[in-house]
Structure formats: structure tokens, C-alpha cells
């Protein structure tokens, strides 16, 4: 499988996992006020997208010699951090219910994709050994 196909395969599967987290986020948002729903879904989307794209880059670089994997790892973490921090500031300015909803969305976007990423790299590493 080519590097490009590995990245596409990771991204497609991670997107499906992210959508499961999105379904959970949507279910949690259903009973909340409209403003809170938007913050919850924004939190989910930020980490689902960043995790899927960053993970695809990591999958592409995994196992290659050199520092490309570490660069991808650092860039992915930095992108997630900056996106989360910016959203936290905006949600905090909007009020307590917005920051709570945003935090719940972040968890719904982060946990499924991060768990998938951990399993993906564990399996790929074992397959190479």
C-alpha cells in the first residue's frame, strides 16, 4: 500500500469513528439550548477534524526513516492545542454554559479518534515487527 493510500485509509476510518463521536455529541446536544448545541458541536468538530487530518499525516509518515513522523506529531498536537485554546477563549467569553458545552464537545471529538489512532498505530507497529 502506498503512503498516500495509507493516509487515505486512515482518514476514511478515522472519519467514521469521528462520526460516531459526532452522533454522541448530537444526542447530548439535543436537549440543550440552541447556543449550547452550537458550542458542543463546534468542540466536537474541531477535534474530530484535527485528529483525523493529523492522524492521516502521522499514518503517512509512520515507519519512515528521519524526523518526518516527529514533525507530523508535533504539528498535529500544536494544531489541536491552538484550535482548542481559541475555542475555549471564545466559549468562556460567551458564558459558563457555552464553555461546559464546548468541553463536552471536545471530549466527544477527541476520545473516539484518539482511541482509534492508538489502535491503528499499535496494529501497524506489530505488523511491521
N, CA and C of each residue as an Amber inpcrd file, in Angstrom:
protein
   387
   0.8460000  -1.1700000   0.0000000   0.0000000   0.0000000   0.0000000
   0.8960000   1.2390000   0.0000000   0.5990000   2.2060000  -0.8430000
   1.4140000   3.4160000  -0.9190000   1.1530000   4.3090000   0.2840000
   2.0720000   5.2350000   0.5040000   1.9300000   6.1790000   1.6230000
   0.6240000   6.9550000   1.5190000   0.3040000   7.3550000   0.3160000
  -0.9200000   8.1320000   0.0910000  -2.1510000   7.3040000   0.4200000
  -2.1400000   6.0400000   0.0030000  -3.2790000   5.1650000   0.2890000
  -3.3880000   4.8550000   1.7770000  -2.2480000   4.7430000   2.4510000
  -2.2720000   4.5190000   3.8960000  -2.9330000   5.7110000   4.5860000
  -2.5470000   6.9030000   4.1960000  -3.1300000   8.1110000   4.7860000
  -4.6220000   8.1970000   4.4820000  -5.0120000   7.8780000   3.2710000
  -6.4430000   7.9060000   2.9070000  -7.2270000   6.8670000   3.6880000
  -6.6620000   5.6850000   3.8340000  -7.3240000   4.6250000   4.5810000
  -7.5100000   5.0410000   6.0390000  -6.4650000   5.5950000   6.6220000
  -6.5730000   6.0700000   7.9980000  -7.6580000   7.1330000   8.0960000
  -7.6050000   8.1210000   7.2060000  -8.5550000   9.2370000   7.2720000
  -9.9910000   8.7570000   7.1130000 -10.2290000   7.8370000   6.2070000
 -11.5930000   7.3410000   5.9980000 -12.1060000   6.6220000   7.2410000
 -11.2830000   5.7810000   7.8140000 -11.7010000   5.0370000   9.0090000
 -11.8310000   5.9530000  10.2150000 -10.9110000   6.8800000  10.3590000
 -10.9890000   7.8240000  11.4780000 -12.2240000   8.7070000  11.3450000
 -12.5830000   9.0600000  10.1130000 -13.7880000   9.8750000   9.9040000
 -15.0400000   9.1290000  10.3480000 -15.0950000   7.8310000  10.0720000
 -16.2440000   7.0380000  10.5210000 -16.3020000   7.0250000  12.0470000
 -15.1560000   6.8140000  12.6780000 -15.0950000   6.8200000  14.1450000
 -15.4810000   8.1960000  14.6770000 -15.0070000   9.2550000  14.0270000
 -15.3450000  10.6200000  14.4420000 -16.8430000  10.8620000  14.3330000
 -17.4720000  10.3040000  13.3080000 -18.9180000  10.4680000  13.1550000
 -19.6850000   9.7790000  14.2820000 -19.1440000   8.6920000  14.7940000
 -19.7600000   8.0580000  15.9680000 -19.7090000   9.0280000  17.1480000
 -18.5500000   9.6460000  17.3390000 -18.4440000  10.6770000  18.3730000
 -19.3840000  11.8360000  18.1030000 -19.5660000  12.1740000  16.8270000
 -20.4980000  13.2360000  16.4520000 -21.9370000  12.8690000  16.7710000
 -22.2740000  11.6000000  16.5880000 -23.6250000  11.1450000  16.9320000
 -23.8550000  11.2640000  18.4390000 -22.8390000  10.9220000  19.2140000
 -22.9330000  11.0800000  20.6720000 -23.0760000  12.5600000  21.0170000
 -22.2690000  13.4010000  20.3780000 -22.3430000  14.8420000  20.6270000
 -23.7240000  15.3800000  20.2710000 -24.2690000  14.9280000  19.1440000
 -25.5980000  15.3890000  18.7270000 -26.6680000  14.9460000  19.7220000
 -26.5390000  13.7180000  20.2150000 -27.5040000  13.2280000  21.2040000
 -27.4110000  14.0440000  22.4910000 -26.1910000  14.3550000  22.9100000
 -26.0140000  15.1760000  24.1090000 -26.5220000  16.5980000  23.8990000
 -26.4050000  17.0910000  22.6800000 -26.8140000  18.4600000  22.3710000
 -28.3200000  18.6010000  22.2110000 -29.0140000  17.5130000  21.9610000
 -30.4400000  17.5720000  21.6200000 -31.2760000  18.2970000  22.6700000
 -31.0150000  18.0780000  23.9290000 -31.8390000  18.6910000  24.9640000
 -31.3380000  20.0330000  25.4530000 -30.3220000  20.5630000  24.8330000
 -29.7210000  21.8120000  25.3010000 -30.2410000  22.9980000  24.4910000
 -30.0810000  24.1970000  25.0150000 -30.4640000  25.3880000  24.2440000
 -29.6510000  25.4840000  22.9510000 -30.1870000  26.1790000  21.9800000
 -29.5560000  26.2720000  20.6500000 -28.1130000  26.7580000  20.7170000
 -27.8350000  27.7500000  21.5380000 -26.4690000  28.2630000  21.6550000
 -25.5060000  27.2150000  22.1880000 -25.9560000  26.4570000  23.1710000
 -25.1180000  25.3880000  23.7200000 -24.9020000  24.2760000  22.6990000
 -25.9230000  23.9760000  21.9180000 -25.7690000  22.9470000  20.8710000
 -24.6720000  23.3350000  19.9020000 -24.6580000  24.5900000  19.5280000
 -23.6340000  25.0560000  18.5910000 -22.2370000  24.9010000  19.1960000
 -22.0750000  25.2660000  20.4680000 -20.7550000  25.1370000  21.1150000
 -20.3460000  23.6790000  21.2470000 -21.2920000  22.8250000  21.5870000
 -20.9850000  21.4070000  21.7320000 -20.5350000  20.8180000  20.3970000
 -21.2740000  21.1120000  19.3590000 -20.9200000  20.5740000  18.0430000
 -19.6390000  21.1950000  17.4930000 -19.3870000  22.4550000  17.8240000
 -18.1310000  23.0890000  17.4070000 -16.9450000  22.4070000  18.0850000
 -17.0640000  22.1430000  19.3780000 -15.9940000  21.4490000  20.0890000
 -15.7230000  20.0840000  19.4830000 -16.7970000  19.3510000  19.1810000
 -16.6320000  18.0360000  18.5490000 -15.9240000  18.1890000  17.2020000
 -16.3970000  19.0940000  16.3700000 -15.8620000  19.2410000  15.0160000
 -14.3850000  19.6170000  15.0220000 -14.0000000  20.5090000  15.9140000
 -12.6010000  20.9480000  15.9650000 -11.6660000  19.7660000  16.1850000
 -11.9620000  18.9430000  17.1890000 -11.0400000  17.8440000  17.4800000
 -11.2340000  16.6520000  16.5590000 -12.4230000  16.4520000  16.0520000
 -12.6250000  15.3540000  15.0990000 -11.8540000  15.6290000  13.8060000
 -11.9310000  16.8350000  13.3210000 -11.2410000  17.1970000  12.0730000
  -9.7260000  17.2290000  12.2830000  -9.2890000  17.8980000  13.3430000
  -7.8450000  17.9760000  13.6030000  -7.2570000  16.5910000  13.8470000
  -7.9650000  15.7470000  14.5750000  -7.4740000  14.3980000  14.8450000
  -7.4150000  13.5370000  13.5990000  -8.4200000  13.6620000  12.7540000
  -8.4470000  12.8770000  11.5190000  -7.3330000  13.3130000  10.5730000
  -7.1900000  14.5940000  10.3690000  -6.1540000  15.0900000   9.4510000
  -4.7420000  14.8810000  10.0110000  -4.5590000  15.1970000  11.2930000
  -3.2510000  14.9890000  11.9040000  -2.8740000  13.5160000  11.9350000
  -3.8370000  12.6740000  12.2380000  -3.5770000  11.2360000  12.2650000
  -3.2420000  10.6820000  10.8920000  -3.9060000  11.2030000   9.8560000
  -3.6060000  10.7600000   8.4960000  -2.1680000  11.1250000   8.1190000
  -1.7390000  12.2970000   8.5110000  -0.3540000  12.7100000   8.2550000
   0.6100000  11.7900000   9.0120000   0.2950000  11.4960000  10.2640000
   1.1260000  10.5750000  11.0390000   1.1760000   9.1960000  10.3870000
   0.0240000   8.7050000   9.9300000  -0.0260000   7.3850000   9.2930000
   0.8530000   7.3570000   8.0520000   0.8610000   8.4580000   7.3200000
   1.6880000   8.5420000   6.1110000   3.1750000   8.5020000   6.4350000
   3.5500000   9.0940000   7.5480000   4.9650000   9.1930000   7.9080000
   5.4540000   8.0270000   8.7740000   4.5430000   7.2230000   9.2710000
   4.8910000   6.1510000  10.2040000   5.8450000   5.1410000   9.5690000
   6.9160000   4.8490000  10.2660000   7.8670000   3.8430000   9.8160000
   8.9360000   4.3290000   8.8720000   8.8750000   5.5770000   8.4590000
   9.9050000   6.1230000   7.5720000  11.1190000   6.5490000   8.3940000
  12.2900000   6.4620000   7.7920000  13.4600000   6.9910000   8.4960000
  13.4120000   8.5230000   8.5210000  14.0620000   9.1030000   9.4970000
  14.1090000  10.5580000   9.5750000  13.1200000  11.1050000  10.5910000
  12.9880000  12.4010000  10.5720000  12.1950000  13.0820000  11.5950000
  10.7930000  13.4590000  11.1450000  10.3550000  13.0270000   9.9700000
   9.0520000  13.4390000   9.4550000   7.9080000  13.0500000  10.3830000
   8.0100000  11.8720000  11.0210000   6.9580000  11.4410000  11.9350000
   6.8710000  12.3850000  13.1290000   8.0080000  12.7680000  13.6770000
   8.0130000  13.6820000  14.8230000   7.4970000  15.0630000  14.4480000
   7.8090000  15.5110000  13.2470000   7.2930000  16.7950000  12.7710000
   5.7720000  16.7250000  12.6620000   5.2660000  15.6380000  12.0740000
   3.8150000  15.4660000  11.9430000   3.1520000  15.3870000  13.3170000
   3.7760000  14.6770000  14.2270000   3.2410000  14.5500000  15.5800000
   3.1760000  15.9120000  16.2650000   4.2680000  16.6470000  16.2160000
   4.3090000  17.9690000  16.8380000   3.3290000  18.9440000  16.2120000
   3.2410000  18.9320000  14.9000000   2.3110000  19.8300000  14.2190000
   0.8660000  19.4780000  14.5510000   0.5650000  18.1860000  14.6200000
  -0.7960000  17.7700000  14.9570000  -1.1850000  18.1790000  16.3590000
  -0.2800000  17.9970000  17.3050000  -0.5440000  18.3900000  18.6890000
  -0.7000000  19.9090000  18.7790000   0.1740000  20.6430000  18.1120000
   0.1030000  22.1090000  18.1430000  -1.1960000  22.6140000  17.5220000
  -1.6010000  22.0230000  16.4060000  -2.8520000  22.4420000  15.7640000
  -4.0430000  22.1860000  16.6870000  -4.0670000  21.0210000  17.3170000
  -5.1610000  20.7240000  18.2530000  -5.1540000  21.7000000  19.4190000
  -3.9800000  21.9600000  19.9560000  -3.8790000  22.8580000  21.1010000
  -4.3800000  24.2550000  20.7410000  -3.9220000  24.7840000  19.6280000
  -4.3170000  26.1410000  19.2380000  -5.8130000  26.2310000  18.9510000
  -6.3490000  25.2270000  18.2810000  -7.7840000  25.2310000  17.9790000
  -8.6090000  25.1460000  19.2620000  -8.2000000  24.2630000  20.1540000
  -8.9250000  24.1130000  21.4250000  -8.8150000  25.3900000  22.2530000
  -7.6160000  25.9460000  22.3480000  -7.4210000  27.1510000  23.1520000
  -8.2330000  28.3230000  22.6150000  -8.2230000  28.4930000  21.3120000
  -9.0110000  29.5760000  20.7240000 -10.4940000  29.4080000  20.9940000
 -10.9650000  28.1870000  20.8580000 -12.3730000  27.9200000  21.1370000
 -12.7110000  28.1070000  22.6050000 -11.7880000  27.7300000  23.4870000
 -12.0180000  27.9040000  24.9280000 -12.1520000  29.3790000  25.2900000
 -11.3040000  30.1980000  24.7140000 -11.3900000  31.6380000  24.9810000
 -12.7330000  32.1750000  24.5000000 -13.1060000  31.8160000  23.2780000
 -14.3830000  32.3020000  22.7370000 -15.5630000  31.7840000  23.5570000
 -15.5450000  30.5180000  23.9330000 -16.6430000  29.9530000  24.7190000
 -16.6930000  30.5910000  26.1100000 -15.5390000  30.8290000  26.7110000
 -15.5100000  31.4610000  28.0300000 -16.1080000  32.8610000  27.9820000
 -15.8510000  33.5650000  26.9040000 -16.4260000  34.9030000  26.7480000
 -17.9350000  34.8350000  26.5500000 -18.4160000  33.7130000  26.0110000
 -19.8550000  33.5500000  25.7740000 -20.6020000  33.1500000  27.0440000
 -19.9030000  32.5910000  28.0260000 -20.5660000  32.2580000  29.2830000
 -20.3230000  30.8320000  29.7350000 -20.7390000  30.5690000  30.9800000
 -20.4590000  29.2750000  31.6050000 -21.0930000  28.1130000  30.8500000
 -22.3220000  28.2570000  30.4000000 -22.9600000  27.1300000  29.7010000
 -22.2770000  26.8450000  28.3760000 -21.7290000  27.8720000  27.7400000
 -21.0190000  27.6760000  26.4730000 -19.7210000  26.9140000  26.6950000
 -18.9920000  27.2550000  27.7290000 -17.7200000  26.5620000  27.9800000
 -17.9710000  25.1160000  28.3810000 -19.0310000  24.8660000  29.1340000
 -19.3650000  23.4880000  29.5070000 -19.7440000  22.6830000  28.2660000
 -20.5770000  23.2440000  27.4280000 -20.9940000  22.5560000  26.2010000
 -19.7970000  22.3200000  25.2840000 -18.9320000  23.3090000  25.1740000
 -17.7370000  23.1970000  24.3370000 -16.8290000  22.0820000  24.8490000
 -16.6540000  22.0000000  26.1660000 -15.8080000  20.9530000  26.7590000
 -16.3780000  19.5640000  26.4930000 -17.6810000  19.4130000  26.5980000
 -18.3080000  18.1180000  26.2980000 -18.0850000  17.7560000  24.8330000
 -18.2130000  18.7360000  23.9520000 -17.9640000  18.5010000  22.5320000
 -16.5190000  18.1150000  22.2580000 -15.5950000  18.7470000  22.9620000
 -14.1850000  18.4000000  22.7910000 -13.9320000  16.9380000  23.1530000
 -14.5240000  16.4990000  24.2370000 -14.3570000  15.1010000  24.6500000
 -14.9500000  14.1730000  23.5920000 -16.1300000  14.5060000  23.0900000
 -16.7800000  13.6660000  22.0710000 -15.9930000  13.6310000  20.7660000
 -15.2380000  14.6780000  20.4760000 -14.4180000  14.7050000  19.2710000
 -13.0650000  14.0670000  19.4610000 -12.5330000  14.1460000  20.6650000
 -11.1740000  13.6700000  20.9250000 -11.1030000  12.1760000  21.2280000
 -11.9020000  11.7070000  22.1470000 -11.7560000  10.3450000  22.6630000
 -11.8850000   9.2750000  21.5800000 -12.9380000   9.2770000  20.7650000
 -13.0420000   8.2030000  19.7690000 -11.9020000   8.2100000  18.7520000
 -11.5410000   9.3840000  18.2580000 -10.4840000   9.4720000  17.2450000
  -9.1340000   9.1090000  17.8530000  -8.8800000   9.5550000  19.0720000
  -7.6080000   9.2410000  19.7140000  -7.4970000   7.7470000  20.0020000
  -8.5750000   7.1380000  20.4420000  -8.5730000   5.6900000  20.6860000
  -8.3310000   4.9330000  19.3850000  -9.0030000   5.3560000  18.3120000
  -8.7820000   4.7260000  17.0070000  -7.3240000   4.8730000  16.5790000
  -6.7710000   6.0610000  16.7510000  -5.3810000   6.3120000  16.3630000
  -4.4310000   5.4040000  17.1360000  -4.6540000   5.2480000  18.4270000
  -3.7900000   4.3890000  19.2390000  -3.8410000   2.9410000  18.7560000
  -5.0340000   2.4570000  18.4690000  -5.1840000   1.0810000  17.9840000
  -4.5560000   0.9310000  16.6010000  -4.7630000   1.9140000  15.7520000
  -4.2040000   1.8810000  14.3910000  -2.6840000   1.7260000  14.4380000
  -2.0290000   2.5880000  15.2270000  -0.5660000   2.5490000  15.2710000
  -0.0490000   1.3170000  15.9990000  -0.7550000   0.8350000  16.9650000
  -0.3650000  -0.4100000  17.6310000  -0.3900000  -1.5650000  16.6270000
  -1.4600000  -1.6640000  15.8470000  -1.5750000  -2.7350000  14.8640000
  -0.5250000  -2.5970000  13.7600000  -0.2920000  -1.3770000  13.2920000
   0.7130000  -1.1690000  12.2270000   2.1160000  -1.4990000  12.7200000
   2.3960000  -1.1310000  13.9590000   3.7160000  -1.3960000  14.5250000
   3.9200000  -2.9010000  14.6820000   2.9260000  -3.5960000  15.1660000
   3.0220000  -5.0490000  15.3140000   3.1250000  -5.7370000  13.9740000
   2.4420000  -5.2300000  12.9680000   2.5010000  -5.8370000  11.6370000
   3.8890000  -5.6860000  11.0320000   4.5720000  -4.5980000  11.3420000
   5.9260000  -4.3740000  10.8140000   6.9680000  -5.2180000  11.5080000
   6.6850000  -5.6150000  12.7610000   7.6710000  -6.3560000  13.5600000
   7.8260000  -7.7980000  13.1090000
